[in-house]
Amino acid sequence: MDEQIKQIAIRLKGLRDVLDLTTQDVAQACGISEEKYIALESGEQDIPVSILHQISLHYGIDLSALMFGDEPRMNAYFLTRKGKGAAVERTKAYKYQSLAAGFMNRKADPFIVTVEPGNESAPVHLNSHPGQEFNLVIEGHMMLQIGDKQLFLNEGDSIYFDANRPHGMKALDGKRVQFLAIII
């Protein structure tokens, strides 16, 4: 699997070791089975951002530290130049670029998310995480599914929703979609 996913898995195991936790402890905190958590920590399976977000909130660890391996250092401001944010490609279809990875004690996590086109007839993979989420489509056309509801968003459209509800998205029209996602 992707080297970045393996690096995140190594950081997860390191966090668990430092906090002297069992795999069952972390799995319970995430609301998943111990077997699923062990598969995520092995680095052989994609790790949803929603799970990383839950771990970061539950254990008071910065999401950027889990995703990118860097501790935030700035507390007055953090500037991200176009195309220069810390990035992780979770799969070939999804790329997350953090826009505030270097800012300490963030109240929100803003990302530019790029979703490559795929099989439009395939079901959407749904995730959920604590808090709320804001999405603003920058480029392309996407379908966002929240629970059983399918919503279609075009460039310039935005949505704010309860991220505890299962949600997922996919690019439409055979073209990539980019959107600003803010997890609060």
PyMOL CGO cylinders between C-alpha atoms (Angstrom):
from pymol import cmd
from pymol.cgo import CYLINDER

trace = [
    CYLINDER, 0.00, 0.00, 0.00, 1.00, 3.64, -0.23, 0.3, 1, 1, 1, 1, 1, 1,
    CYLINDER, 1.00, 3.64, -0.23, 4.07, 4.69, 1.78, 0.3, 1, 1, 1, 1, 1, 1,
    CYLINDER, 4.07, 4.69, 1.78, 2.23, 7.67, 3.30, 0.3, 1, 1, 1, 1, 1, 1,
    CYLINDER, 2.23, 7.67, 3.30, -0.45, 5.37, 4.73, 0.3, 1, 1, 1, 1, 1, 1,
    CYLINDER, -0.45, 5.37, 4.73, 2.29, 3.18, 6.23, 0.3, 1, 1, 1, 1, 1, 1,
    CYLINDER, 2.29, 3.18, 6.23, 3.88, 6.25, 7.82, 0.3, 1, 1, 1, 1, 1, 1,
    CYLINDER, 3.88, 6.25, 7.82, 0.55, 7.25, 9.37, 0.3, 1, 1, 1, 1, 1, 1,
    CYLINDER, 0.55, 7.25, 9.37, 0.17, 3.69, 10.68, 0.3, 1, 1, 1, 1, 1, 1,
    CYLINDER, 0.17, 3.69, 10.68, 3.62, 3.90, 12.28, 0.3, 1, 1, 1, 1, 1, 1,
    CYLINDER, 3.62, 3.90, 12.28, 2.63, 7.16, 13.99, 0.3, 1, 1, 1, 1, 1, 1,
    CYLINDER, 2.63, 7.16, 13.99, -0.60, 5.53, 15.26, 0.3, 1, 1, 1, 1, 1, 1,
    CYLINDER, -0.60, 5.53, 15.26, 1.34, 2.62, 16.75, 0.3, 1, 1, 1, 1, 1, 1,
    CYLINDER, 1.34, 2.62, 16.75, 3.87, 5.03, 18.26, 0.3, 1, 1, 1, 1, 1, 1,
    CYLINDER, 3.87, 5.03, 18.26, 1.09, 7.09, 19.84, 0.3, 1, 1, 1, 1, 1, 1,
    CYLINDER, 1.09, 7.09, 19.84, -0.50, 3.96, 21.28, 0.3, 1, 1, 1, 1, 1, 1,
    CYLINDER, -0.50, 3.96, 21.28, 2.85, 2.80, 22.66, 0.3, 1, 1, 1, 1, 1, 1,
    CYLINDER, 2.85, 2.80, 22.66, 3.66, 6.19, 24.22, 0.3, 1, 1, 1, 1, 1, 1,
    CYLINDER, 3.66, 6.19, 24.22, 0.23, 6.38, 25.87, 0.3, 1, 1, 1, 1, 1, 1,
    CYLINDER, 0.23, 6.38, 25.87, 0.54, 2.72, 26.99, 0.3, 1, 1, 1, 1, 1, 1,
    CYLINDER, 0.54, 2.72, 26.99, -2.76, 1.78, 25.34, 0.3, 1, 1, 1, 1, 1, 1,
    CYLINDER, -2.76, 1.78, 25.34, -3.94, -1.52, 23.94, 0.3, 1, 1, 1, 1, 1, 1,
    CYLINDER, -3.94, -1.52, 23.94, -5.32, -1.88, 20.44, 0.3, 1, 1, 1, 1, 1, 1,
    CYLINDER, -5.32, -1.88, 20.44, -8.69, -2.50, 22.11, 0.3, 1, 1, 1, 1, 1, 1,
    CYLINDER, -8.69, -2.50, 22.11, -8.46, 0.86, 23.97, 0.3, 1, 1, 1, 1, 1, 1,
    CYLINDER, -8.46, 0.86, 23.97, -7.95, 2.79, 20.73, 0.3, 1, 1, 1, 1, 1, 1,
    CYLINDER, -7.95, 2.79, 20.73, -10.55, 0.75, 18.83, 0.3, 1, 1, 1, 1, 1, 1,
    CYLINDER, -10.55, 0.75, 18.83, -13.15, 1.55, 21.51, 0.3, 1, 1, 1, 1, 1, 1,
    CYLINDER, -13.15, 1.55, 21.51, -12.27, 5.26, 21.35, 0.3, 1, 1, 1, 1, 1, 1,
    CYLINDER, -12.27, 5.26, 21.35, -12.87, 5.13, 17.58, 0.3, 1, 1, 1, 1, 1, 1,
    CYLINDER, -12.87, 5.13, 17.58, -16.03, 3.05, 17.80, 0.3, 1, 1, 1, 1, 1, 1,
    CYLINDER, -16.03, 3.05, 17.80, -14.61, 0.29, 15.60, 0.3, 1, 1, 1, 1, 1, 1,
    CYLINDER, -14.61, 0.29, 15.60, -13.70, -3.34, 16.18, 0.3, 1, 1, 1, 1, 1, 1,
    CYLINDER, -13.70, -3.34, 16.18, -10.26, -4.21, 17.48, 0.3, 1, 1, 1, 1, 1, 1,
    CYLINDER, -10.26, -4.21, 17.48, -9.66, -6.25, 14.31, 0.3, 1, 1, 1, 1, 1, 1,
    CYLINDER, -9.66, -6.25, 14.31, -10.40, -3.23, 12.12, 0.3, 1, 1, 1, 1, 1, 1,
    CYLINDER, -10.40, -3.23, 12.12, -8.08, -1.03, 14.19, 0.3, 1, 1, 1, 1, 1, 1,
    CYLINDER, -8.08, -1.03, 14.19, -5.28, -3.61, 13.99, 0.3, 1, 1, 1, 1, 1, 1,
    CYLINDER, -5.28, -3.61, 13.99, -5.70, -3.66, 10.19, 0.3, 1, 1, 1, 1, 1, 1,
    CYLINDER, -5.70, -3.66, 10.19, -5.44, 0.16, 10.10, 0.3, 1, 1, 1, 1, 1, 1,
    CYLINDER, -5.44, 0.16, 10.10, -2.38, 0.21, 12.36, 0.3, 1, 1, 1, 1, 1, 1,
    CYLINDER, -2.38, 0.21, 12.36, -0.69, -2.42, 10.17, 0.3, 1, 1, 1, 1, 1, 1,
    CYLINDER, -0.69, -2.42, 10.17, -0.48, 0.08, 7.30, 0.3, 1, 1, 1, 1, 1, 1,
    CYLINDER, -0.48, 0.08, 7.30, -2.00, -2.42, 4.89, 0.3, 1, 1, 1, 1, 1, 1,
    CYLINDER, -2.00, -2.42, 4.89, -5.38, -0.69, 4.79, 0.3, 1, 1, 1, 1, 1, 1,
    CYLINDER, -5.38, -0.69, 4.79, -6.45, 2.89, 4.03, 0.3, 1, 1, 1, 1, 1, 1,
    CYLINDER, -6.45, 2.89, 4.03, -6.94, 4.94, 7.20, 0.3, 1, 1, 1, 1, 1, 1,
    CYLINDER, -6.94, 4.94, 7.20, -9.99, 7.22, 6.97, 0.3, 1, 1, 1, 1, 1, 1,
    CYLINDER, -9.99, 7.22, 6.97, -9.44, 10.83, 8.02, 0.3, 1, 1, 1, 1, 1, 1,
    CYLINDER, -9.44, 10.83, 8.02, -12.53, 10.44, 10.20, 0.3, 1, 1, 1, 1, 1, 1,
    CYLINDER, -12.53, 10.44, 10.20, -10.72, 7.81, 12.32, 0.3, 1, 1, 1, 1, 1, 1,
    CYLINDER, -10.72, 7.81, 12.32, -7.60, 9.98, 12.56, 0.3, 1, 1, 1, 1, 1, 1,
    CYLINDER, -7.60, 9.98, 12.56, -9.79, 12.92, 13.59, 0.3, 1, 1, 1, 1, 1, 1,
    CYLINDER, -9.79, 12.92, 13.59, -11.46, 10.84, 16.32, 0.3, 1, 1, 1, 1, 1, 1,
    CYLINDER, -11.46, 10.84, 16.32, -8.08, 9.70, 17.66, 0.3, 1, 1, 1, 1, 1, 1,
    CYLINDER, -8.08, 9.70, 17.66, -6.71, 13.24, 17.62, 0.3, 1, 1, 1, 1, 1, 1,
    CYLINDER, -6.71, 13.24, 17.62, -9.71, 14.56, 19.57, 0.3, 1, 1, 1, 1, 1, 1,
    CYLINDER, -9.71, 14.56, 19.57, -9.87, 11.68, 22.04, 0.3, 1, 1, 1, 1, 1, 1,
    CYLINDER, -9.87, 11.68, 22.04, -6.16, 11.71, 22.91, 0.3, 1, 1, 1, 1, 1, 1,
    CYLINDER, -6.16, 11.71, 22.91, -5.49, 15.45, 22.52, 0.3, 1, 1, 1, 1, 1, 1,
    CYLINDER, -5.49, 15.45, 22.52, -3.05, 14.97, 19.64, 0.3, 1, 1, 1, 1, 1, 1,
    CYLINDER, -3.05, 14.97, 19.64, -2.92, 17.38, 16.74, 0.3, 1, 1, 1, 1, 1, 1,
    CYLINDER, -2.92, 17.38, 16.74, -4.45, 15.89, 13.57, 0.3, 1, 1, 1, 1, 1, 1,
    CYLINDER, -4.45, 15.89, 13.57, -1.49, 17.24, 11.58, 0.3, 1, 1, 1, 1, 1, 1,
    CYLINDER, -1.49, 17.24, 11.58, 0.92, 15.26, 13.75, 0.3, 1, 1, 1, 1, 1, 1,
    CYLINDER, 0.92, 15.26, 13.75, -0.92, 12.04, 12.90, 0.3, 1, 1, 1, 1, 1, 1,
    CYLINDER, -0.92, 12.04, 12.90, -1.36, 12.80, 9.20, 0.3, 1, 1, 1, 1, 1, 1,
    CYLINDER, -1.36, 12.80, 9.20, 1.92, 14.50, 8.35, 0.3, 1, 1, 1, 1, 1, 1,
    CYLINDER, 1.92, 14.50, 8.35, 4.31, 13.73, 11.23, 0.3, 1, 1, 1, 1, 1, 1,
    CYLINDER, 4.31, 13.73, 11.23, 4.98, 17.38, 12.01, 0.3, 1, 1, 1, 1, 1, 1,
    CYLINDER, 4.98, 17.38, 12.01, 4.07, 19.17, 15.20, 0.3, 1, 1, 1, 1, 1, 1,
    CYLINDER, 4.07, 19.17, 15.20, 2.53, 22.61, 14.70, 0.3, 1, 1, 1, 1, 1, 1,
    CYLINDER, 2.53, 22.61, 14.70, 4.74, 25.44, 15.92, 0.3, 1, 1, 1, 1, 1, 1,
    CYLINDER, 4.74, 25.44, 15.92, 2.97, 28.69, 15.03, 0.3, 1, 1, 1, 1, 1, 1,
    CYLINDER, 2.97, 28.69, 15.03, 0.51, 30.44, 17.33, 0.3, 1, 1, 1, 1, 1, 1,
    CYLINDER, 0.51, 30.44, 17.33, 0.01, 33.88, 15.80, 0.3, 1, 1, 1, 1, 1, 1,
    CYLINDER, 0.01, 33.88, 15.80, -0.60, 32.84, 12.17, 0.3, 1, 1, 1, 1, 1, 1,
    CYLINDER, -0.60, 32.84, 12.17, 0.33, 30.18, 9.66, 0.3, 1, 1, 1, 1, 1, 1,
    CYLINDER, 0.33, 30.18, 9.66, 0.56, 31.00, 5.96, 0.3, 1, 1, 1, 1, 1, 1,
    CYLINDER, 0.56, 31.00, 5.96, 0.08, 28.31, 3.33, 0.3, 1, 1, 1, 1, 1, 1,
    CYLINDER, 0.08, 28.31, 3.33, 1.07, 29.30, -0.21, 0.3, 1, 1, 1, 1, 1, 1,
    CYLINDER, 1.07, 29.30, -0.21, -0.90, 27.97, -3.15, 0.3, 1, 1, 1, 1, 1, 1,
    CYLINDER, -0.90, 27.97, -3.15, -0.17, 24.28, -3.68, 0.3, 1, 1, 1, 1, 1, 1,
    CYLINDER, -0.17, 24.28, -3.68, 2.32, 24.16, -0.78, 0.3, 1, 1, 1, 1, 1, 1,
    CYLINDER, 2.32, 24.16, -0.78, 0.29, 22.74, 2.13, 0.3, 1, 1, 1, 1, 1, 1,
    CYLINDER, 0.29, 22.74, 2.13, 1.35, 19.47, 3.73, 0.3, 1, 1, 1, 1, 1, 1,
    CYLINDER, 1.35, 19.47, 3.73, -0.32, 16.77, 1.65, 0.3, 1, 1, 1, 1, 1, 1,
    CYLINDER, -0.32, 16.77, 1.65, -1.20, 13.14, 1.99, 0.3, 1, 1, 1, 1, 1, 1,
    CYLINDER, -1.20, 13.14, 1.99, -2.68, 10.91, -0.67, 0.3, 1, 1, 1, 1, 1, 1,
    CYLINDER, -2.68, 10.91, -0.67, -4.78, 8.43, 1.24, 0.3, 1, 1, 1, 1, 1, 1,
    CYLINDER, -4.78, 8.43, 1.24, -5.64, 6.50, -1.91, 0.3, 1, 1, 1, 1, 1, 1,
    CYLINDER, -5.64, 6.50, -1.91, -5.13, 7.12, -5.59, 0.3, 1, 1, 1, 1, 1, 1,
    CYLINDER, -5.13, 7.12, -5.59, -8.56, 8.78, -5.59, 0.3, 1, 1, 1, 1, 1, 1,
    CYLINDER, -8.56, 8.78, -5.59, -8.22, 11.14, -2.58, 0.3, 1, 1, 1, 1, 1, 1,
    CYLINDER, -8.22, 11.14, -2.58, -5.57, 13.74, -1.77, 0.3, 1, 1, 1, 1, 1, 1,
    CYLINDER, -5.57, 13.74, -1.77, -5.75, 15.94, 1.34, 0.3, 1, 1, 1, 1, 1, 1,
    CYLINDER, -5.75, 15.94, 1.34, -3.71, 19.15, 1.51, 0.3, 1, 1, 1, 1, 1, 1,
    CYLINDER, -3.71, 19.15, 1.51, -3.68, 20.75, 4.96, 0.3, 1, 1, 1, 1, 1, 1,
    CYLINDER, -3.68, 20.75, 4.96, -4.01, 24.52, 5.01, 0.3, 1, 1, 1, 1, 1, 1,
    CYLINDER, -4.01, 24.52, 5.01, -3.17, 25.02, 8.69, 0.3, 1, 1, 1, 1, 1, 1,
    CYLINDER, -3.17, 25.02, 8.69, -0.87, 22.13, 9.66, 0.3, 1, 1, 1, 1, 1, 1,
    CYLINDER, -0.87, 22.13, 9.66, 1.66, 24.43, 11.34, 0.3, 1, 1, 1, 1, 1, 1,
    CYLINDER, 1.66, 24.43, 11.34, -0.79, 26.32, 13.57, 0.3, 1, 1, 1, 1, 1, 1,
    CYLINDER, -0.79, 26.32, 13.57, -1.00, 25.14, 17.19, 0.3, 1, 1, 1, 1, 1, 1,
    CYLINDER, -1.00, 25.14, 17.19, -4.27, 24.53, 19.03, 0.3, 1, 1, 1, 1, 1, 1,
    CYLINDER, -4.27, 24.53, 19.03, -6.49, 24.90, 15.96, 0.3, 1, 1, 1, 1, 1, 1,
    CYLINDER, -6.49, 24.90, 15.96, -10.24, 25.03, 16.49, 0.3, 1, 1, 1, 1, 1, 1,
    CYLINDER, -10.24, 25.03, 16.49, -10.79, 23.69, 12.95, 0.3, 1, 1, 1, 1, 1, 1,
    CYLINDER, -10.79, 23.69, 12.95, -8.89, 21.66, 10.35, 0.3, 1, 1, 1, 1, 1, 1,
    CYLINDER, -8.89, 21.66, 10.35, -9.07, 23.14, 6.82, 0.3, 1, 1, 1, 1, 1, 1,
    CYLINDER, -9.07, 23.14, 6.82, -8.06, 21.00, 3.83, 0.3, 1, 1, 1, 1, 1, 1,
    CYLINDER, -8.06, 21.00, 3.83, -8.12, 21.21, 0.06, 0.3, 1, 1, 1, 1, 1, 1,
    CYLINDER, -8.12, 21.21, 0.06, -9.43, 17.79, -0.96, 0.3, 1, 1, 1, 1, 1, 1,
    CYLINDER, -9.43, 17.79, -0.96, -8.90, 16.50, -4.49, 0.3, 1, 1, 1, 1, 1, 1,
    CYLINDER, -8.90, 16.50, -4.49, -11.03, 13.55, -5.60, 0.3, 1, 1, 1, 1, 1, 1,
    CYLINDER, -11.03, 13.55, -5.60, -10.11, 11.85, -8.84, 0.3, 1, 1, 1, 1, 1, 1,
    CYLINDER, -10.11, 11.85, -8.84, -12.89, 10.44, -11.02, 0.3, 1, 1, 1, 1, 1, 1,
    CYLINDER, -12.89, 10.44, -11.02, -13.74, 6.80, -10.62, 0.3, 1, 1, 1, 1, 1, 1,
    CYLINDER, -13.74, 6.80, -10.62, -16.60, 4.42, -11.24, 0.3, 1, 1, 1, 1, 1, 1,
    CYLINDER, -16.60, 4.42, -11.24, -19.63, 6.69, -10.90, 0.3, 1, 1, 1, 1, 1, 1,
    CYLINDER, -19.63, 6.69, -10.90, -21.97, 3.73, -10.48, 0.3, 1, 1, 1, 1, 1, 1,
    CYLINDER, -21.97, 3.73, -10.48, -20.00, 2.32, -7.52, 0.3, 1, 1, 1, 1, 1, 1,
    CYLINDER, -20.00, 2.32, -7.52, -21.45, 2.97, -4.05, 0.3, 1, 1, 1, 1, 1, 1,
    CYLINDER, -21.45, 2.97, -4.05, -19.96, 5.82, -2.04, 0.3, 1, 1, 1, 1, 1, 1,
    CYLINDER, -19.96, 5.82, -2.04, -17.77, 4.83, 0.91, 0.3, 1, 1, 1, 1, 1, 1,
    CYLINDER, -17.77, 4.83, 0.91, -19.29, 6.54, 3.97, 0.3, 1, 1, 1, 1, 1, 1,
    CYLINDER, -19.29, 6.54, 3.97, -17.38, 7.78, 7.03, 0.3, 1, 1, 1, 1, 1, 1,
    CYLINDER, -17.38, 7.78, 7.03, -18.39, 9.76, 10.08, 0.3, 1, 1, 1, 1, 1, 1,
    CYLINDER, -18.39, 9.76, 10.08, -16.49, 11.71, 12.72, 0.3, 1, 1, 1, 1, 1, 1,
    CYLINDER, -16.49, 11.71, 12.72, -17.29, 13.98, 15.65, 0.3, 1, 1, 1, 1, 1, 1,
    CYLINDER, -17.29, 13.98, 15.65, -18.09, 17.61, 14.98, 0.3, 1, 1, 1, 1, 1, 1,
    CYLINDER, -18.09, 17.61, 14.98, -19.25, 19.49, 11.94, 0.3, 1, 1, 1, 1, 1, 1,
    CYLINDER, -19.25, 19.49, 11.94, -17.93, 19.93, 8.42, 0.3, 1, 1, 1, 1, 1, 1,
    CYLINDER, -17.93, 19.93, 8.42, -18.05, 22.66, 5.80, 0.3, 1, 1, 1, 1, 1, 1,
    CYLINDER, -18.05, 22.66, 5.80, -17.37, 21.93, 2.10, 0.3, 1, 1, 1, 1, 1, 1,
    CYLINDER, -17.37, 21.93, 2.10, -17.00, 24.50, -0.70, 0.3, 1, 1, 1, 1, 1, 1,
    CYLINDER, -17.00, 24.50, -0.70, -16.56, 23.17, -4.24, 0.3, 1, 1, 1, 1, 1, 1,
    CYLINDER, -16.56, 23.17, -4.24, -13.66, 24.95, -5.95, 0.3, 1, 1, 1, 1, 1, 1,
    CYLINDER, -13.66, 24.95, -5.95, -13.54, 22.94, -9.17, 0.3, 1, 1, 1, 1, 1, 1,
    CYLINDER, -13.54, 22.94, -9.17, -15.73, 20.29, -10.74, 0.3, 1, 1, 1, 1, 1, 1,
    CYLINDER, -15.73, 20.29, -10.74, -18.99, 18.57, -9.91, 0.3, 1, 1, 1, 1, 1, 1,
    CYLINDER, -18.99, 18.57, -9.91, -19.49, 16.12, -7.06, 0.3, 1, 1, 1, 1, 1, 1,
    CYLINDER, -19.49, 16.12, -7.06, -22.07, 14.03, -5.36, 0.3, 1, 1, 1, 1, 1, 1,
    CYLINDER, -22.07, 14.03, -5.36, -22.05, 14.22, -1.57, 0.3, 1, 1, 1, 1, 1, 1,
    CYLINDER, -22.05, 14.22, -1.57, -24.01, 11.56, 0.23, 0.3, 1, 1, 1, 1, 1, 1,
    CYLINDER, -24.01, 11.56, 0.23, -25.12, 12.23, 3.81, 0.3, 1, 1, 1, 1, 1, 1,
    CYLINDER, -25.12, 12.23, 3.81, -26.91, 9.18, 5.16, 0.3, 1, 1, 1, 1, 1, 1,
    CYLINDER, -26.91, 9.18, 5.16, -29.32, 8.12, 2.42, 0.3, 1, 1, 1, 1, 1, 1,
    CYLINDER, -29.32, 8.12, 2.42, -29.55, 11.62, 0.88, 0.3, 1, 1, 1, 1, 1, 1,
    CYLINDER, -29.55, 11.62, 0.88, -27.55, 12.35, -2.30, 0.3, 1, 1, 1, 1, 1, 1,
    CYLINDER, -27.55, 12.35, -2.30, -26.72, 15.99, -2.91, 0.3, 1, 1, 1, 1, 1, 1,
    CYLINDER, -26.72, 15.99, -2.91, -25.13, 17.32, -6.11, 0.3, 1, 1, 1, 1, 1, 1,
    CYLINDER, -25.13, 17.32, -6.11, -22.73, 20.24, -5.78, 0.3, 1, 1, 1, 1, 1, 1,
    CYLINDER, -22.73, 20.24, -5.78, -21.18, 22.36, -8.51, 0.3, 1, 1, 1, 1, 1, 1,
    CYLINDER, -21.18, 22.36, -8.51, -18.32, 24.83, -8.48, 0.3, 1, 1, 1, 1, 1, 1,
    CYLINDER, -18.32, 24.83, -8.48, -19.14, 27.59, -5.96, 0.3, 1, 1, 1, 1, 1, 1,
    CYLINDER, -19.14, 27.59, -5.96, -21.70, 25.51, -4.04, 0.3, 1, 1, 1, 1, 1, 1,
    CYLINDER, -21.70, 25.51, -4.04, -21.14, 24.92, -0.34, 0.3, 1, 1, 1, 1, 1, 1,
    CYLINDER, -21.14, 24.92, -0.34, -22.64, 22.80, 2.40, 0.3, 1, 1, 1, 1, 1, 1,
    CYLINDER, -22.64, 22.80, 2.40, -22.36, 22.72, 6.19, 0.3, 1, 1, 1, 1, 1, 1,
    CYLINDER, -22.36, 22.72, 6.19, -23.37, 19.49, 7.92, 0.3, 1, 1, 1, 1, 1, 1,
    CYLINDER, -23.37, 19.49, 7.92, -23.25, 17.32, 11.02, 0.3, 1, 1, 1, 1, 1, 1,
    CYLINDER, -23.25, 17.32, 11.02, -20.18, 15.14, 10.46, 0.3, 1, 1, 1, 1, 1, 1,
    CYLINDER, -20.18, 15.14, 10.46, -21.49, 12.52, 12.92, 0.3, 1, 1, 1, 1, 1, 1,
    CYLINDER, -21.49, 12.52, 12.92, -23.81, 11.45, 10.11, 0.3, 1, 1, 1, 1, 1, 1,
    CYLINDER, -23.81, 11.45, 10.11, -22.28, 8.95, 7.66, 0.3, 1, 1, 1, 1, 1, 1,
    CYLINDER, -22.28, 8.95, 7.66, -21.05, 10.89, 4.61, 0.3, 1, 1, 1, 1, 1, 1,
    CYLINDER, -21.05, 10.89, 4.61, -18.90, 10.45, 1.53, 0.3, 1, 1, 1, 1, 1, 1,
    CYLINDER, -18.90, 10.45, 1.53, -18.38, 11.96, -1.89, 0.3, 1, 1, 1, 1, 1, 1,
    CYLINDER, -18.38, 11.96, -1.89, -17.35, 11.18, -5.42, 0.3, 1, 1, 1, 1, 1, 1,
    CYLINDER, -17.35, 11.18, -5.42, -16.32, 13.17, -8.48, 0.3, 1, 1, 1, 1, 1, 1,
    CYLINDER, -16.32, 13.17, -8.48, -18.78, 13.25, -11.37, 0.3, 1, 1, 1, 1, 1, 1,
    CYLINDER, -18.78, 13.25, -11.37, -18.62, 13.71, -15.14, 0.3, 1, 1, 1, 1, 1, 1,
    CYLINDER, -18.62, 13.71, -15.14, -15.29, 11.84, -15.41, 0.3, 1, 1, 1, 1, 1, 1,
    CYLINDER, -15.29, 11.84, -15.41, -13.38, 14.88, -14.05, 0.3, 1, 1, 1, 1, 1, 1,
    CYLINDER, -13.38, 14.88, -14.05, -11.60, 15.53, -10.79, 0.3, 1, 1, 1, 1, 1, 1,
    CYLINDER, -11.60, 15.53, -10.79, -13.23, 17.66, -8.13, 0.3, 1, 1, 1, 1, 1, 1,
    CYLINDER, -13.23, 17.66, -8.13, -11.50, 19.93, -5.64, 0.3, 1, 1, 1, 1, 1, 1,
    CYLINDER, -11.50, 19.93, -5.64, -13.15, 21.34, -2.58, 0.3, 1, 1, 1, 1, 1, 1,
    CYLINDER, -13.15, 21.34, -2.58, -12.32, 23.16, 0.60, 0.3, 1, 1, 1, 1, 1, 1,
    CYLINDER, -12.32, 23.16, 0.60, -13.21, 20.99, 3.60, 0.3, 1, 1, 1, 1, 1, 1,
    CYLINDER, -13.21, 20.99, 3.60, -13.18, 22.47, 7.08, 0.3, 1, 1, 1, 1, 1, 1,
    CYLINDER, -13.18, 22.47, 7.08, -13.62, 20.01, 9.94, 0.3, 1, 1, 1, 1, 1, 1,
    CYLINDER, -13.62, 20.01, 9.94, -14.75, 21.69, 13.14, 0.3, 1, 1, 1, 1, 1, 1,
]
cmd.load_cgo(trace, "trace")
